[in-house]
Amino acid sequence: MYLYRNGVLIHKEESDKAQQLYDIAPMMELARPGDDLVIDPVRPMDKAARRAIRLQGVSWFFNWSPGC
């Protein structure tokens, strides 16, 4: 996984190929709205599954009304 900000690599995490779960919390602590999170599959045959996700901020304003 990679974290890019304005096209510049900010952080890179490599996983153990035997590992099936990965904790992204340390990387997300560095992330800001507008950063790109790029996820590369471990297996070369899954190269087409690569994803780039543009991170957005959290909206603390919810549409809430009493009785809902």
All heavy atoms as TSV, in Angstrom:
chain	resi	resn	atom	element	x	y	z
A	1	MET	N	N	0.843	-1.171	0.000
A	1	MET	CA	C	0.000	0.000	0.000
A	1	MET	C	C	0.881	1.224	0.000
A	1	MET	O	O	1.951	1.227	0.594
A	1	MET	CB	C	-0.903	0.003	1.227
A	1	MET	CG	C	-1.924	-1.084	1.188
A	1	MET	SD	S	-3.239	-1.025	2.433
A	1	MET	CE	C	-2.638	-0.057	3.728
A	2	TYR	N	N	0.383	2.262	-0.651
A	2	TYR	CA	C	1.111	3.513	-0.763
A	2	TYR	C	C	0.176	4.666	-0.440
A	2	TYR	O	O	-1.013	4.604	-0.729
A	2	TYR	CB	C	1.622	3.725	-2.191
A	2	TYR	CG	C	2.388	2.559	-2.741
A	2	TYR	CD1	C	1.755	1.544	-3.446
A	2	TYR	CD2	C	3.763	2.478	-2.565
A	2	TYR	CE1	C	2.456	0.473	-3.957
A	2	TYR	CE2	C	4.478	1.414	-3.080
A	2	TYR	CZ	C	3.818	0.415	-3.771
A	2	TYR	OH	O	4.526	-0.640	-4.268
A	3	LEU	N	N	0.719	5.719	0.132
A	3	LEU	CA	C	-0.032	6.931	0.393
A	3	LEU	C	C	0.660	8.071	-0.338
A	3	LEU	O	O	1.849	8.331	-0.114
A	3	LEU	CB	C	-0.094	7.216	1.898
A	3	LEU	CG	C	-0.934	8.405	2.332
A	3	LEU	CD1	C	-2.409	8.161	2.007
A	3	LEU	CD2	C	-0.763	8.674	3.812
A	4	TYR	N	N	-0.079	8.706	-1.249
A	4	TYR	CA	C	0.463	9.815	-2.033
A	4	TYR	C	C	-0.251	11.108	-1.672
A	4	TYR	O	O	-1.459	11.127	-1.462
A	4	TYR	CB	C	0.242	9.570	-3.535
A	4	TYR	CG	C	1.128	8.507	-4.121
A	4	TYR	CD1	C	0.714	7.190	-4.189
A	4	TYR	CD2	C	2.372	8.842	-4.629
A	4	TYR	CE1	C	1.523	6.212	-4.726
A	4	TYR	CE2	C	3.188	7.868	-5.177
A	4	TYR	CZ	C	2.767	6.567	-5.230
A	4	TYR	OH	O	3.567	5.599	-5.777
A	5	ARG	N	N	0.500	12.190	-1.629
A	5	ARG	CA	C	-0.051	13.525	-1.431
A	5	ARG	C	C	0.478	14.418	-2.541
A	5	ARG	O	O	1.685	14.599	-2.678
A	5	ARG	CB	C	0.348	14.076	-0.060
A	5	ARG	CG	C	-0.279	15.422	0.251
A	5	ARG	CD	C	-0.057	15.839	1.694
A	5	ARG	NE	N	-0.686	14.845	2.587
A	5	ARG	CZ	C	-0.111	14.401	3.692
A	5	ARG	NH1	N	1.077	14.829	4.057
A	5	ARG	NH2	N	-0.728	13.507	4.439
A	6	ASN	N	N	-0.430	14.942	-3.343
A	6	ASN	CA	C	-0.063	15.787	-4.488
A	6	ASN	C	C	0.948	15.091	-5.401
A	6	ASN	O	O	1.892	15.696	-5.877
A	6	ASN	CB	C	0.480	17.137	-4.025
A	6	ASN	CG	C	-0.534	17.931	-3.239
A	6	ASN	OD1	O	-1.732	17.920	-3.563
A	6	ASN	ND2	N	-0.099	18.610	-2.198
A	7	GLY	N	N	0.757	13.785	-5.599
A	7	GLY	CA	C	1.623	13.018	-6.484
A	7	GLY	C	C	2.957	12.613	-5.885
A	7	GLY	O	O	3.778	11.997	-6.553
A	8	VAL	N	N	3.192	12.938	-4.626
A	8	VAL	CA	C	4.450	12.611	-3.954
A	8	VAL	C	C	4.198	11.461	-2.964
A	8	VAL	O	O	3.259	11.523	-2.168
A	8	VAL	CB	C	5.017	13.835	-3.205
A	8	VAL	CG1	C	6.273	13.479	-2.440
A	8	VAL	CG2	C	5.268	14.979	-4.167
A	9	LEU	N	N	5.046	10.436	-2.999
A	9	LEU	CA	C	4.915	9.306	-2.085
A	9	LEU	C	C	5.197	9.772	-0.661
A	9	LEU	O	O	6.266	10.280	-0.358
A	9	LEU	CB	C	5.886	8.183	-2.476
A	9	LEU	CG	C	5.869	6.939	-1.606
A	9	LEU	CD1	C	4.521	6.235	-1.698
A	9	LEU	CD2	C	6.990	6.007	-2.019
A	10	ILE	N	N	4.211	9.593	0.215
A	10	ILE	CA	C	4.333	10.001	1.617
A	10	ILE	C	C	4.722	8.814	2.491
A	10	ILE	O	O	5.532	8.934	3.405
A	10	ILE	CB	C	3.004	10.600	2.130
A	10	ILE	CG1	C	2.619	11.828	1.330
A	10	ILE	CG2	C	3.062	10.929	3.612
A	10	ILE	CD1	C	3.606	12.963	1.429
A	11	HIS	N	N	4.121	7.641	2.209
A	11	HIS	CA	C	4.351	6.469	3.058
A	11	HIS	C	C	4.136	5.209	2.234
A	11	HIS	O	O	3.234	5.148	1.414
A	11	HIS	CB	C	3.390	6.494	4.245
A	11	HIS	CG	C	3.676	5.475	5.286
A	11	HIS	ND1	N	4.696	5.610	6.195
A	11	HIS	CD2	C	3.087	4.299	5.576
A	11	HIS	CE1	C	4.705	4.557	6.997
A	11	HIS	NE2	N	3.728	3.744	6.631
A	12	LYS	N	N	4.950	4.186	2.489
A	12	LYS	CA	C	4.824	2.908	1.809
A	12	LYS	C	C	4.848	1.809	2.854
A	12	LYS	O	O	5.681	1.821	3.747
A	12	LYS	CB	C	5.981	2.719	0.829
A	12	LYS	CG	C	5.978	1.389	0.130
A	12	LYS	CD	C	7.165	1.279	-0.818
A	12	LYS	CE	C	7.183	-0.071	-1.477
A	12	LYS	NZ	N	8.328	-0.242	-2.360
A	13	GLU	N	N	3.907	0.885	2.745
A	13	GLU	CA	C	3.841	-0.268	3.641
A	13	GLU	C	C	3.909	-1.524	2.797
A	13	GLU	O	O	3.164	-1.667	1.834
A	13	GLU	CB	C	2.541	-0.286	4.432
A	13	GLU	CG	C	2.487	0.708	5.553
A	13	GLU	CD	C	3.362	0.344	6.727
A	13	GLU	OE1	O	3.620	-0.843	6.970
A	13	GLU	OE2	O	3.792	1.270	7.422
A	14	GLU	N	N	4.791	-2.423	3.143
A	14	GLU	CA	C	4.853	-3.711	2.469
A	14	GLU	C	C	4.317	-4.760	3.415
A	14	GLU	O	O	4.583	-4.732	4.604
A	14	GLU	CB	C	6.283	-4.030	2.059
A	14	GLU	CG	C	6.784	-3.067	1.014
A	14	GLU	CD	C	8.094	-3.503	0.396
A	14	GLU	OE1	O	8.346	-4.716	0.322
A	14	GLU	OE2	O	8.841	-2.623	-0.006
A	15	SER	N	N	3.549	-5.677	2.859
A	15	SER	CA	C	2.966	-6.718	3.688
A	15	SER	C	C	3.703	-8.030	3.487
A	15	SER	O	O	4.354	-8.247	2.479
A	15	SER	CB	C	1.493	-6.901	3.351
A	15	SER	OG	O	1.350	-7.358	2.030
A	16	ASP	N	N	3.562	-8.868	4.463
A	16	ASP	CA	C	4.069	-10.225	4.384
A	16	ASP	C	C	3.132	-11.000	3.458
A	16	ASP	O	O	1.916	-10.964	3.629
A	16	ASP	CB	C	4.074	-10.823	5.789
A	16	ASP	CG	C	4.542	-12.257	5.831
A	16	ASP	OD1	O	4.897	-12.809	4.773
A	16	ASP	OD2	O	4.549	-12.823	6.926
A	17	LYS	N	N	3.669	-11.678	2.463
A	17	LYS	CA	C	2.826	-12.377	1.495
A	17	LYS	C	C	1.976	-13.466	2.132
A	17	LYS	O	O	0.954	-13.848	1.593
A	17	LYS	CB	C	3.684	-12.943	0.371
A	17	LYS	CG	C	4.294	-11.848	-0.461
A	17	LYS	CD	C	5.073	-12.382	-1.622
A	17	LYS	CE	C	5.658	-11.178	-2.357
A	17	LYS	NZ	N	6.161	-11.470	-3.630
A	18	ALA	N	N	2.361	-13.957	3.287
A	18	ALA	CA	C	1.576	-14.975	3.980
A	18	ALA	C	C	0.461	-14.347	4.818
A	18	ALA	O	O	-0.456	-15.026	5.251
A	18	ALA	CB	C	2.487	-15.810	4.868
A	19	GLN	N	N	0.546	-13.046	5.022
A	19	GLN	CA	C	-0.410	-12.335	5.866
A	19	GLN	C	C	-1.707	-12.095	5.086
A	19	GLN	O	O	-1.690	-11.634	3.965
A	19	GLN	CB	C	0.207	-10.999	6.282
A	19	GLN	CG	C	-0.582	-10.226	7.280
A	19	GLN	CD	C	0.174	-8.981	7.712
A	19	GLN	OE1	O	1.326	-8.786	7.356
A	19	GLN	NE2	N	-0.470	-8.134	8.461
A	20	GLN	N	N	-2.847	-12.388	5.705
A	20	GLN	CA	C	-4.118	-12.208	5.028
A	20	GLN	C	C	-4.858	-10.955	5.500
A	20	GLN	O	O	-5.717	-10.460	4.799
A	20	GLN	CB	C	-4.986	-13.428	5.232
A	20	GLN	CG	C	-4.321	-14.664	4.690
A	20	GLN	CD	C	-5.307	-15.637	4.107
A	20	GLN	OE1	O	-6.500	-15.407	4.124
A	20	GLN	NE2	N	-4.793	-16.702	3.597
A	21	LEU	N	N	-4.519	-10.460	6.671
A	21	LEU	CA	C	-5.125	-9.247	7.197
A	21	LEU	C	C	-4.044	-8.196	7.367
A	21	LEU	O	O	-2.909	-8.514	7.699
A	21	LEU	CB	C	-5.786	-9.503	8.545
A	21	LEU	CG	C	-6.938	-10.494	8.554
A	21	LEU	CD1	C	-7.392	-10.752	9.974
A	21	LEU	CD2	C	-8.091	-9.995	7.721
A	22	TYR	N	N	-4.412	-6.932	7.166
A	22	TYR	CA	C	-3.433	-5.869	7.292
A	22	TYR	C	C	-4.073	-4.694	8.020
A	22	TYR	O	O	-5.172	-4.264	7.679
A	22	TYR	CB	C	-2.954	-5.445	5.904
A	22	TYR	CG	C	-1.896	-4.395	5.981
A	22	TYR	CD1	C	-0.597	-4.732	6.330
A	22	TYR	CD2	C	-2.189	-3.067	5.754
A	22	TYR	CE1	C	0.382	-3.770	6.434
A	22	TYR	CE2	C	-1.218	-2.101	5.859
A	22	TYR	CZ	C	0.062	-2.465	6.192
A	22	TYR	OH	O	1.018	-1.504	6.311
A	23	ASP	N	N	-3.387	-4.176	9.014
A	23	ASP	CA	C	-3.872	-3.040	9.788
A	23	ASP	C	C	-3.443	-1.754	9.087
A	23	ASP	O	O	-2.247	-1.452	9.019
A	23	ASP	CB	C	-3.303	-3.098	11.203
A	23	ASP	CG	C	-3.800	-1.967	12.084
A	23	ASP	OD1	O	-4.729	-1.246	11.655
A	23	ASP	OD2	O	-3.273	-1.804	13.184
A	24	ILE	N	N	-4.410	-0.993	8.567
A	24	ILE	CA	C	-4.064	0.237	7.850
A	24	ILE	C	C	-4.064	1.467	8.760
A	24	ILE	O	O	-3.780	2.567	8.308
A	24	ILE	CB	C	-4.984	0.480	6.641
A	24	ILE	CG1	C	-6.420	0.751	7.077
A	24	ILE	CG2	C	-4.906	-0.677	5.667
A	24	ILE	CD1	C	-7.283	1.267	5.954
A	25	ALA	N	N	-4.372	1.283	10.047
A	25	ALA	CA	C	-4.456	2.418	10.968
A	25	ALA	C	C	-3.183	3.264	11.003
A	25	ALA	O	O	-3.274	4.495	10.953
A	25	ALA	CB	C	-4.822	1.941	12.373
A	26	PRO	N	N	-1.974	2.669	11.075
A	26	PRO	CA	C	-0.778	3.513	11.105
A	26	PRO	C	C	-0.644	4.396	9.864
A	26	PRO	O	O	-0.227	5.557	9.957
A	26	PRO	CB	C	0.373	2.502	11.179
A	26	PRO	CG	C	-0.232	1.285	11.793
A	26	PRO	CD	C	-1.640	1.249	11.274
A	27	MET	N	N	-1.023	3.876	8.703
A	27	MET	CA	C	-0.945	4.673	7.481
A	27	MET	C	C	-2.025	5.749	7.468
A	27	MET	O	O	-1.785	6.891	7.076
A	27	MET	CB	C	-1.075	3.781	6.249
A	27	MET	CG	C	-0.943	4.564	4.953
A	27	MET	SD	S	-0.951	3.524	3.503
A	27	MET	CE	C	0.710	2.899	3.562
A	28	MET	N	N	-3.223	5.420	7.934
A	28	MET	CA	C	-4.316	6.373	7.910
A	28	MET	C	C	-4.096	7.517	8.902
A	28	MET	O	O	-4.653	8.594	8.720
A	28	MET	CB	C	-5.643	5.660	8.185
A	28	MET	CG	C	-6.018	4.646	7.100
A	28	MET	SD	S	-6.018	5.333	5.432
A	28	MET	CE	C	-7.404	6.433	5.526
A	29	GLU	N	N	-3.294	7.303	9.935
A	29	GLU	CA	C	-2.969	8.394	10.859
A	29	GLU	C	C	-2.216	9.509	10.141
A	29	GLU	O	O	-2.304	10.677	10.518
A	29	GLU	CB	C	-2.140	7.876	12.026
A	29	GLU	CG	C	-2.932	7.047	13.005
A	29	GLU	CD	C	-2.079	6.476	14.123
A	29	GLU	OE1	O	-0.845	6.659	14.104
A	29	GLU	OE2	O	-2.655	5.833	15.009
A	30	LEU	N	N	-1.476	9.177	9.098
A	30	LEU	CA	C	-0.724	10.161	8.326
A	30	LEU	C	C	-1.563	10.816	7.233
A	30	LEU	O	O	-1.194	11.852	6.707
A	30	LEU	CB	C	0.489	9.485	7.666
A	30	LEU	CG	C	1.479	8.796	8.584
A	30	LEU	CD1	C	2.499	8.024	7.756
A	30	LEU	CD2	C	2.172	9.810	9.474
A	31	ALA	N	N	-2.674	10.178	6.884
A	31	ALA	CA	C	-3.470	10.606	5.743
A	31	ALA	C	C	-4.232	11.895	6.014
A	31	ALA	O	O	-4.620	12.190	7.144
A	31	ALA	CB	C	-4.443	9.506	5.358
A	32	ARG	N	N	-4.453	12.640	4.925
A	32	ARG	CA	C	-5.243	13.872	4.955
A	32	ARG	C	C	-6.266	13.813	3.830
A	32	ARG	O	O	-6.062	13.111	2.841
A	32	ARG	CB	C	-4.343	15.091	4.727
A	32	ARG	CG	C	-3.330	15.329	5.795
A	32	ARG	CD	C	-2.549	16.565	5.488
A	32	ARG	NE	N	-1.427	16.721	6.396
A	32	ARG	CZ	C	-0.406	17.502	6.182
A	32	ARG	NH1	N	-0.329	18.217	5.075
A	32	ARG	NH2	N	0.569	17.595	7.063
A	33	PRO	N	N	-7.351	14.570	3.948
A	33	PRO	CA	C	-8.304	14.615	2.839
A	33	PRO	C	C	-7.594	15.041	1.550
A	33	PRO	O	O	-6.759	15.938	1.552
A	33	PRO	CB	C	-9.319	15.674	3.280
A	33	PRO	CG	C	-9.240	15.649	4.771
A	33	PRO	CD	C	-7.791	15.365	5.090
A	34	GLY	N	N	-7.916	14.349	0.461
A	34	GLY	CA	C	-7.295	14.645	-0.830
A	34	GLY	C	C	-6.122	13.739	-1.144
A	34	GLY	O	O	-5.664	13.692	-2.295
A	35	ASP	N	N	-5.585	13.013	-0.154
A	35	ASP	CA	C	-4.503	12.052	-0.409
A	35	ASP	C	C	-5.042	10.874	-1.204
A	35	ASP	O	O	-6.246	10.602	-1.205
A	35	ASP	CB	C	-3.906	11.539	0.900
A	35	ASP	CG	C	-3.061	12.567	1.630
A	35	ASP	OD1	O	-2.834	13.658	1.079
A	35	ASP	OD2	O	-2.640	12.272	2.764
A	36	ASP	N	N	-4.145	10.165	-1.865
A	36	ASP	CA	C	-4.505	8.963	-2.610
A	36	ASP	C	C	-3.921	7.752	-1.910
A	36	ASP	O	O	-2.726	7.701	-1.640
A	36	ASP	CB	C	-3.968	9.025	-4.045
A	36	ASP	CG	C	-4.629	10.122	-4.841
A	36	ASP	OD1	O	-5.865	10.213	-4.816
A	36	ASP	OD2	O	-3.907	10.896	-5.503
A	37	LEU	N	N	-4.772	6.772	-1.626
A	37	LEU	CA	C	-4.353	5.504	-1.058
A	37	LEU	C	C	-4.330	4.502	-2.208
A	37	LEU	O	O	-5.352	4.267	-2.847
A	37	LEU	CB	C	-5.334	5.048	0.019
A	37	LEU	CG	C	-5.062	3.702	0.669
A	37	LEU	CD1	C	-3.742	3.737	1.442
A	37	LEU	CD2	C	-6.208	3.311	1.577
A	38	VAL	N	N	-3.160	3.940	-2.490
A	38	VAL	CA	C	-3.003	2.984	-3.582
A	38	VAL	C	C	-2.763	1.609	-2.979
A	38	VAL	O	O	-1.883	1.443	-2.137
A	38	VAL	CB	C	-1.828	3.386	-4.507
A	38	VAL	CG1	C	-1.647	2.370	-5.614
A	38	VAL	CG2	C	-2.056	4.780	-5.079
A	39	ILE	N	N	-3.562	0.646	-3.412
A	39	ILE	CA	C	-3.462	-0.714	-2.907
A	39	ILE	C	C	-3.073	-1.631	-4.053
A	39	ILE	O	O	-3.793	-1.739	-5.036
A	39	ILE	CB	C	-4.795	-1.172	-2.291
A	39	ILE	CG1	C	-5.218	-0.195	-1.184
A	39	ILE	CG2	C	-4.672	-2.594	-1.769
A	39	ILE	CD1	C	-6.610	-0.392	-0.679
A	40	ASP	N	N	-1.915	-2.260	-3.925
A	40	ASP	CA	C	-1.426	-3.220	-4.907
A	40	ASP	C	C	-1.655	-4.627	-4.384
A	40	ASP	O	O	-1.310	-4.921	-3.243
A	40	ASP	CB	C	0.074	-3.048	-5.153
A	40	ASP	CG	C	0.389	-1.917	-6.098
A	40	ASP	OD1	O	-0.475	-1.580	-6.928
A	40	ASP	OD2	O	1.498	-1.375	-6.023
A	41	PRO	N	N	-2.211	-5.514	-5.213
A	41	PRO	CA	C	-2.340	-6.911	-4.797
A	41	PRO	C	C	-0.963	-7.543	-4.592
A	41	PRO	O	O	0.011	-7.140	-5.223
A	41	PRO	CB	C	-3.056	-7.579	-5.964
A	41	PRO	CG	C	-3.646	-6.469	-6.749
A	41	PRO	CD	C	-2.780	-5.280	-6.520
A	42	VAL	N	N	-0.899	-8.523	-3.717
A	42	VAL	CA	C	0.357	-9.201	-3.430
A	42	VAL	C	C	0.766	-10.107	-4.583
A	42	VAL	O	O	1.919	-10.132	-4.989
A	42	VAL	CB	C	0.239	-10.011	-2.122
A	42	VAL	CG1	C	1.470	-10.848	-1.883
A	42	VAL	CG2	C	0.010	-9.063	-0.948
A	43	ARG	N	N	-0.202	-10.849	-5.118
A	43	ARG	CA	C	0.112	-11.802	-6.180
A	43	ARG	C	C	0.199	-11.105	-7.537
A	43	ARG	O	O	-0.707	-10.345	-7.901
A	43	ARG	CB	C	-0.947	-12.900	-6.237
A	43	ARG	CG	C	-1.036	-13.698	-4.963
A	43	ARG	CD	C	-2.052	-14.789	-5.033
A	43	ARG	NE	N	-3.317	-14.333	-5.629
A	43	ARG	CZ	C	-4.357	-15.137	-5.830
A	43	ARG	NH1	N	-4.303	-16.405	-5.497
A	43	ARG	NH2	N	-5.474	-14.661	-6.346
A	44	PRO	N	N	1.249	-11.335	-8.309
A	44	PRO	CA	C	1.395	-10.718	-9.625
A	44	PRO	C	C	0.222	-11.013	-10.563
A	44	PRO	O	O	-0.149	-10.159	-11.367
A	44	PRO	CB	C	2.687	-11.323	-10.166
A	44	PRO	CG	C	3.458	-11.729	-8.960
A	44	PRO	CD	C	2.429	-12.131	-7.952
A	45	MET	N	N	-0.402	-12.170	-10.451
A	45	MET	CA	C	-1.519	-12.507	-11.337
A	45	MET	C	C	-2.753	-11.643	-11.058
A	45	MET	O	O	-3.662	-11.570	-11.874
A	45	MET	CB	C	-1.862	-13.986	-11.231
A	45	MET	CG	C	-2.478	-14.386	-9.909
A	45	MET	SD	S	-2.889	-16.113	-9.883
A	45	MET	CE	C	-1.628	-16.694	-8.779
A	46	ASP	N	N	-2.800	-10.953	-9.925
A	46	ASP	CA	C	-3.929	-10.096	-9.571
A	46	ASP	C	C	-3.649	-8.619	-9.850
A	46	ASP	O	O	-4.345	-7.748	-9.341
A	46	ASP	CB	C	-4.277	-10.271	-8.084
A	46	ASP	CG	C	-4.776	-11.659	-7.772
A	46	ASP	OD1	O	-5.365	-12.295	-8.671
A	46	ASP	OD2	O	-4.559	-12.125	-6.640
A	47	LYS	N	N	-2.675	-8.337	-10.674
A	47	LYS	CA	C	-2.252	-6.961	-10.957
A	47	LYS	C	C	-3.413	-6.067	-11.398
A	47	LYS	O	O	-3.462	-4.891	-11.059
A	47	LYS	CB	C	-1.163	-6.985	-12.029
A	47	LYS	CG	C	-0.551	-5.658	-12.306
A	47	LYS	CD	C	0.567	-5.785	-13.320
A	47	LYS	CE	C	1.185	-4.439	-13.623
A	47	LYS	NZ	N	2.260	-4.555	-14.599
A	48	ALA	N	N	-4.365	-6.623	-12.124
A	48	ALA	CA	C	-5.510	-5.832	-12.603
A	48	ALA	C	C	-6.407	-5.347	-11.464
A	48	ALA	O	O	-7.220	-4.438	-11.661
A	48	ALA	CB	C	-6.325	-6.657	-13.589
A	49	ALA	N	N	-6.268	-5.922	-10.289
A	49	ALA	CA	C	-7.099	-5.533	-9.142
A	49	ALA	C	C	-6.533	-4.337	-8.376
A	49	ALA	O	O	-7.084	-3.939	-7.354
A	49	ALA	CB	C	-7.259	-6.725	-8.198
A	50	ARG	N	N	-5.465	-3.725	-8.862
A	50	ARG	CA	C	-4.870	-2.557	-8.191
A	50	ARG	C	C	-5.907	-1.441	-8.085
A	50	ARG	O	O	-6.663	-1.188	-9.023
A	50	ARG	CB	C	-3.674	-2.065	-8.988
A	50	ARG	CG	C	-2.992	-0.893	-8.341
A	50	ARG	CD	C	-1.800	-0.462	-9.175
A	50	ARG	NE	N	-0.866	0.265	-8.351
A	50	ARG	CZ	C	-0.299	1.386	-8.722
A	50	ARG	NH1	N	-0.519	1.880	-9.916
A	50	ARG	NH2	N	0.526	1.993	-7.914
A	51	ARG	N	N	-5.953	-0.771	-6.950
A	51	ARG	CA	C	-6.918	0.306	-6.730
A	51	ARG	C	C	-6.237	1.545	-6.180
A	51	ARG	O	O	-5.311	1.468	-5.375
A	51	ARG	CB	C	-7.989	-0.131	-5.728
A	51	ARG	CG	C	-8.857	-1.276	-6.205
A	51	ARG	CD	C	-9.753	-0.815	-7.358
A	51	ARG	NE	N	-10.624	-1.865	-7.804
A	51	ARG	CZ	C	-10.398	-2.613	-8.881
A	51	ARG	NH1	N	-9.315	-2.449	-9.603
A	51	ARG	NH2	N	-11.271	-3.530	-9.244
A	52	ALA	N	N	-6.735	2.686	-6.623
A	52	ALA	CA	C	-6.321	3.979	-6.083
A	52	ALA	C	C	-7.580	4.660	-5.557
A	52	ALA	O	O	-8.568	4.798	-6.282
A	52	ALA	CB	C	-5.655	4.828	-7.146
A	53	ILE	N	N	-7.559	5.061	-4.305
A	53	ILE	CA	C	-8.728	5.635	-3.650
A	53	ILE	C	C	-8.392	7.045	-3.181
A	53	ILE	O	O	-7.431	7.245	-2.433
A	53	ILE	CB	C	-9.145	4.771	-2.440
A	53	ILE	CG1	C	-9.426	3.340	-2.903
A	53	ILE	CG2	C	-10.336	5.388	-1.719
A	53	ILE	CD1	C	-9.479	2.344	-1.774
A	54	ARG	N	N	-9.168	8.033	-3.609
A	54	ARG	CA	C	-9.000	9.416	-3.149
A	54	ARG	C	C	-9.696	9.550	-1.813
A	54	ARG	O	O	-10.883	9.282	-1.682
A	54	ARG	CB	C	-9.605	10.373	-4.173
A	54	ARG	CG	C	-9.625	11.846	-3.798
A	54	ARG	CD	C	-8.293	12.557	-3.766
A	54	ARG	NE	N	-7.362	12.304	-4.811
A	54	ARG	CZ	C	-7.132	13.072	-5.878
A	54	ARG	NH1	N	-7.794	14.175	-6.044
A	54	ARG	NH2	N	-6.217	12.742	-6.754
A	55	LEU	N	N	-8.954	9.928	-0.790
A	55	LEU	CA	C	-9.496	10.028	0.570
A	55	LEU	C	C	-10.230	11.347	0.759
A	55	LEU	O	O	-9.775	12.396	0.295
A	55	LEU	CB	C	-8.371	9.894	1.588
A	55	LEU	CG	C	-7.580	8.591	1.499
A	55	LEU	CD1	C	-6.433	8.603	2.495
A	55	LEU	CD2	C	-8.475	7.397	1.729
A	56	GLN	N	N	-11.343	11.271	1.439
A	56	GLN	CA	C	-12.142	12.453	1.730
A	56	GLN	C	C	-12.166	12.683	3.226
A	56	GLN	O	O	-11.884	11.775	4.009
A	56	GLN	CB	C	-13.560	12.268	1.220
A	56	GLN	CG	C	-13.625	12.106	-0.275
A	56	GLN	CD	C	-15.048	11.923	-0.754
A	56	GLN	OE1	O	-15.979	11.791	0.022
A	56	GLN	NE2	N	-15.215	11.920	-2.061
A	57	GLY	N	N	-12.525	13.870	3.624
A	57	GLY	CA	C	-12.626	14.189	5.045
A	57	GLY	C	C	-13.889	13.613	5.639
A	57	GLY	O	O	-14.782	13.153	4.941
A	58	VAL	N	N	-13.986	13.650	6.940
A	58	VAL	CA	C	-15.162	13.158	7.653
A	58	VAL	C	C	-16.072	14.336	7.927
A	58	VAL	O	O	-15.641	15.368	8.434
A	58	VAL	CB	C	-14.751	12.491	8.987
A	58	VAL	CG1	C	-15.977	12.078	9.768
A	58	VAL	CG2	C	-13.850	11.315	8.721
A	59	SER	N	N	-17.332	14.192	7.583
A	59	SER	CA	C	-18.312	15.232	7.872
A	59	SER	C	C	-18.948	14.958	9.221
A	59	SER	O	O	-19.547	13.902	9.429
A	59	SER	CB	C	-19.379	15.274	6.783
A	59	SER	OG	O	-20.366	16.219	7.128
A	60	TRP	N	N	-18.814	15.895	10.138
A	60	TRP	CA	C	-19.382	15.726	11.470
A	60	TRP	C	C	-20.809	16.256	11.551
A	60	TRP	O	O	-21.432	16.238	12.588
A	60	TRP	CB	C	-18.506	16.429	12.500
A	60	TRP	CG	C	-17.171	15.799	12.595
A	60	TRP	CD1	C	-16.009	16.284	12.097
A	60	TRP	CD2	C	-16.845	14.536	13.181
A	60	TRP	NE1	N	-14.982	15.414	12.330
A	60	TRP	CE2	C	-15.466	14.329	12.997
A	60	TRP	CE3	C	-17.583	13.559	13.819
A	60	TRP	CZ2	C	-14.820	13.196	13.451
A	60	TRP	CZ3	C	-16.929	12.425	14.273
A	60	TRP	CH2	C	-15.573	12.247	14.088
A	61	PHE	N	N	-21.345	16.749	10.426
A	61	PHE	CA	C	-22.700	17.280	10.395
A	61	PHE	C	C	-23.622	16.218	9.820
A	61	PHE	O	O	-23.516	15.841	8.662
A	61	PHE	CB	C	-22.766	18.554	9.553
A	61	PHE	CG	C	-21.855	19.614	10.071
A	61	PHE	CD1	C	-20.631	19.866	9.464
A	61	PHE	CD2	C	-22.200	20.370	11.189
A	61	PHE	CE1	C	-19.790	20.847	9.936
A	61	PHE	CE2	C	-21.350	21.335	11.675
A	61	PHE	CZ	C	-20.153	21.575	11.058
A	62	PHE	N	N	-24.526	15.733	10.665
A	62	PHE	CA	C	-25.434	14.685	10.239
A	62	PHE	C	C	-26.837	15.242	10.159
A	62	PHE	O	O	-27.222	16.115	10.929
A	62	PHE	CB	C	-25.408	13.503	11.223
A	62	PHE	CG	C	-24.065	12.857	11.331
A	62	PHE	CD1	C	-23.205	13.168	12.376
A	62	PHE	CD2	C	-23.644	11.946	10.372
A	62	PHE	CE1	C	-21.962	12.565	12.472
A	62	PHE	CE2	C	-22.406	11.346	10.460
A	62	PHE	CZ	C	-21.567	11.642	11.507
A	63	ASN	N	N	-27.603	14.731	9.235
A	63	ASN	CA	C	-29.004	15.131	9.112
A	63	ASN	C	C	-29.804	14.354	10.163
A	63	ASN	O	O	-30.215	13.237	9.933
A	63	ASN	CB	C	-29.492	14.832	7.695
A	63	ASN	CG	C	-30.872	15.379	7.462
A	63	ASN	OD1	O	-31.400	16.133	8.268
A	63	ASN	ND2	N	-31.485	14.995	6.345
A	64	TRP	N	N	-29.997	14.955	11.319
A	64	TRP	CA	C	-30.632	14.294	12.426
A	64	TRP	C	C	-31.855	15.077	12.858
A	64	TRP	O	O	-31.839	16.303	12.916
A	64	TRP	CB	C	-29.635	14.192	13.589
A	64	TRP	CG	C	-30.198	13.537	14.799
A	64	TRP	CD1	C	-30.274	12.203	15.028
A	64	TRP	CD2	C	-30.778	14.169	15.933
A	64	TRP	NE1	N	-30.838	11.961	16.237
A	64	TRP	CE2	C	-31.160	13.139	16.829
A	64	TRP	CE3	C	-31.006	15.484	16.292
A	64	TRP	CZ2	C	-31.780	13.414	18.048
A	64	TRP	CZ3	C	-31.606	15.751	17.503
A	64	TRP	CH2	C	-31.984	14.726	18.372
A	65	SER	N	N	-32.914	14.346	13.167
A	65	SER	CA	C	-34.082	15.010	13.722
A	65	SER	C	C	-34.637	14.124	14.830
A	65	SER	O	O	-34.537	12.903	14.778
A	65	SER	CB	C	-35.136	15.244	12.644
A	65	SER	OG	O	-35.541	14.025	12.070
A	66	PRO	N	N	-35.274	14.721	15.840
A	66	PRO	CA	C	-35.813	13.930	16.966
A	66	PRO	C	C	-36.838	12.922	16.469
A	66	PRO	O	O	-37.610	13.179	15.550
A	66	PRO	CB	C	-36.464	14.976	17.858
A	66	PRO	CG	C	-35.844	16.269	17.473
A	66	PRO	CD	C	-35.472	16.140	16.038
A	67	GLY	N	N	-36.834	11.758	17.079
A	67	GLY	CA	C	-37.819	10.738	16.738
A	67	GLY	C	C	-37.389	9.805	15.610
A	67	GLY	O	O	-38.122	8.922	15.227
A	68	CYS	N	N	-36.217	10.009	15.084
A	68	CYS	CA	C	-35.765	9.132	13.993
A	68	CYS	C	C	-34.964	7.975	14.542
A	68	CYS	O	O	-34.241	8.059	15.434
A	68	CYS	CB	C	-34.911	9.887	13.005
A	68	CYS	SG	S	-35.887	11.003	12.010
